[in-house]
């Protein structure tokens, strides 16, 4: 089982600020100082402003690895180790592209606020960052979802390290499984949201 064969293995060019955001969303703790040092050295080497310096990294877009690997050359895109027990391992493109969100309403553009929003009376929170996309997840009652939690998913029973926890209610390994659980408990609201988002291609949200 090799990450290089998994659809979640990703190669991407980052600024330092973008890398920090991705690190936080996938790994959930403070980025280690060595990454900033690499950007400083590259900035000085190329005589480029720090904020405009870009470096290429390879990493797991599901957050199953606890670090990002810097690419030393364009061909350096293979992982450093074998992962023998990864519950997210998949070679199917459907695993990466088939996240069954109803439509644009459920995704967050990089230029939007990633805070709490309200659409058609339903409160949404930022969900997990998955497959290069930020997601909104609907609130369950008044409980704030805890991201990057660990546990066993109540939908598929797979263990996870960077999932969603609804404190004292349930655990979910991904946005998809949380949405399936929420939809079963809120079928009318789900139907309403899925129908109405088409009327608003540039969804207007009430920011909190």
Residue, then its C-alpha position, 0 to 999 in steps of 0.5 A: x500500500x503506497x501513498x503514490x498510488x493513492x488518489x489522496x496523495x497530492x503535489x501542490x505549490x504553496x506560499x507560506x501563508x497558504x501552507x499554514x492554512x492547509x497545515x492547520x486544516x489537515x493536521x490541526x496544530x501549529x506548523x513546525x518552525x522549520x517550514x518557515x525557515x525553508x521559505x526564508x532561505x528560498x526568498x533570500x536565494x531568489x531575492x523574492x519577497x517572502x510573501x511571494x515565495x512559493x515552494x512545492x510540497x507533497x502531502x496527503x489531502x486527507x490529513x493521514x500523514x502528520x507532515x508535508x514533504x518539500x519537493x527537491x526537484x520536479x520528479x521528487x513526487x513519491x512518498x517517503x514511506x509505506x502506509x500499511x493500515x490507512x483506512x482512507x487508502x484508495x486508487x479509485x478516482x471516485x474516492x477523490x472526486x465523488x464527494x456527494x455534496x448537493x452543490x456549490x452551496x456546500x463548498x466554500x470559495x477561498x475568497x469567502x469568509x470561513x466563519x459561521x454562516x446562515x443560509x435559508x435559516x440553516x446555520x453552517x460551520x466550516x467543515x473539514x478541508x478535503x480533496x482541495x476543497x473547503x466545505x460547509x457542514x450544517x449545524x446539528x441543533x446548537x452543537x458546534x462541530x469539533x474538527x480534526x478529532x479522533x474516533x471511529x466513524x458512526x457511518x462506516x466504523x473506520x478509525x480516524x485521526x482528523x475527523x468531525x466530532x459532535x460532542x456527546x453525540x457522534x463521530x464522523x471520519x469525513x464531511x460526507x458521512x456527517x452530511x449523510x447522518x445530518x440529512x437523515x435527521x433533517x430531510x426537509x431542510x436538506x431538500x429545501x437547501x438542495x433545491x434552493x441553492x440553484x436560484x443563487x449562483x453567488x449564494x448570499x450569506x448572512x455572516x456572523 
